[in-house]
Amino acid sequence: MDLYSLLREMADSWGLLALTLIFIGVVAWAYRPGARKLHEDIANIPLRNDELPPDDCCENCTGDCAGKRLAEEVR
C-alpha cells in the first residue's frame, strides 16, 4: 500500500470521527445550561440603544439637525 492510499484511508475513517466529535462538542457547548443568558444578551444587541437623541442634539444646534427631524417623524 502506498503512502497516499494509507493517508486517504486514515482521513476517511479517523478524520470523519474527529470532525463528528468536534461538531458534537460545538453543539453541546452552544446548548450548555449556562449559555442562555449570554445568548439572550447577544440577541438583544441591536435593540439596546434604540432611543432617539434628545431635542437639543448638539451644543451648536441650528434647529435643523437630523435628530430633531427624526424625533418629529416619530411623534
C-alpha positions in Angstrom: 0.0 0.0 0.0 1.5 3.3 -1.0 1.6 6.4 1.3 -1.3 8.2 -0.5 -3.7 5.3 0.0 -2.7 4.9 3.6 -3.3 8.6 4.3 -6.6 8.6 2.5 -7.8 5.7 4.4 -6.9 7.4 7.7 -8.6 10.6 6.7 -11.7 8.7 5.6 -12.1 6.9 8.9 -10.4 8.9 11.7 -10.9 12.2 10.1 -14.7 11.6 9.9 -14.7 10.5 13.5 -12.7 13.6 14.6 -14.9 16.0 12.7 -18.0 14.4 14.1 -16.7 14.7 17.7 -15.8 18.3 17.1 -19.3 19.0 15.8 -20.9 17.3 18.8 -18.7 19.3 21.1 -19.6 22.6 19.5 -23.3 21.9 19.6 -23.0 20.8 23.3 -21.1 24.0 24.1 -23.7 26.2 22.5 -26.6 24.5 24.3 -24.9 24.2 27.7 -27.2 25.4 30.6 -25.2 28.5 31.5 -25.3 29.9 28.0 -28.9 31.0 27.8 -28.2 34.5 29.4 -25.3 35.1 27.2 -27.2 34.2 24.0 -30.2 36.4 25.0 -27.8 39.3 25.7 -26.2 38.9 22.3 -29.6 38.6 20.6 -30.6 41.9 22.1 -27.6 43.9 20.9 -29.5 45.6 18.0 -32.3 46.7 20.4 -30.1 48.2 23.1 -29.7 51.9 22.1 -33.0 52.4 20.2 -33.8 55.7 22.0 -33.8 58.9 20.0 -31.3 61.6 20.7 -32.5 64.5 23.0 -34.2 67.6 21.4 -31.0 69.6 21.8 -28.9 67.3 19.7 -25.7 69.4 19.9 -24.4 72.5 21.6 -24.3 74.5 18.4 -27.7 73.3 17.1 -29.3 75.5 14.4 -32.6 73.8 14.7 -32.4 71.7 11.6 -30.4 68.7 12.8 -31.2 65.2 11.8 -32.0 64.2 15.4 -34.9 66.7 15.7 -36.3 65.7 12.3 -36.2 62.1 13.3 -37.9 62.9 16.7 -40.6 64.8 14.9 -41.2 62.0 12.4 -41.7 59.5 15.3 -44.2 61.8 17.1 
